[in-house]
Amino acid sequence: MKISVHAVGRMKAGPEKLLADRYFERFAKSGPAVGLEFAGIAEIAEGRAQTASERRREEGQKLQTQLQPGTALILLDERGKSFSSEDFAGRLGLLRDGGRKALVIAIGGADGHDQSLRDQAELVMSFGLLTWPHQLVRVMLGEQLYRVATILSGHPYHRS
């Protein structure tokens, strides 16, 4: 299953970008052994509309263009459900084993995700109740995808 990340906002050069890149590279190397292929990150500019709802709609429309029929969608959202790393790995394993060919994991903008995306998402998940800056969410997602690959392969990186 090809996994791509859709992110509203650009990651500027700096330590956060270096760390995120490191984890996505680790995932890209370890994922294929368990049937998960990293397809890259698509960055889009934040919406410029006057209201939050219009910005969410504008950003959501850009994501819609990347969603081919049959592509699974996971939204990262502070109001989503929290999962353990094992549960997240299990969810991705079920999507893969269920024959899904592609998955897009979307990091929304400052205003969150449009309701139309929330309605079609397989999963709306959170990295906890705290609000995280976009750069750190990208680092945490890269690390969790790498962790998923190690969990599914039985590698000792994840000690549980």
Secondary structure, 3 states (H helix, E strand, C coil): CEEEEEEECCCCCCHHHHHHHHHHHHHHHHHHHHCCEEEEEEEECCCCCCCHHHHHHHHHHHHHCCCCCCCEEEEEEEEEEECCHHHHHHHHHHHHHCCCCEEEEEECECCECCHHHHHHCCEEEECCCCCCCHHHHHHHHHHHHHHHHHHHHCCCCCCC
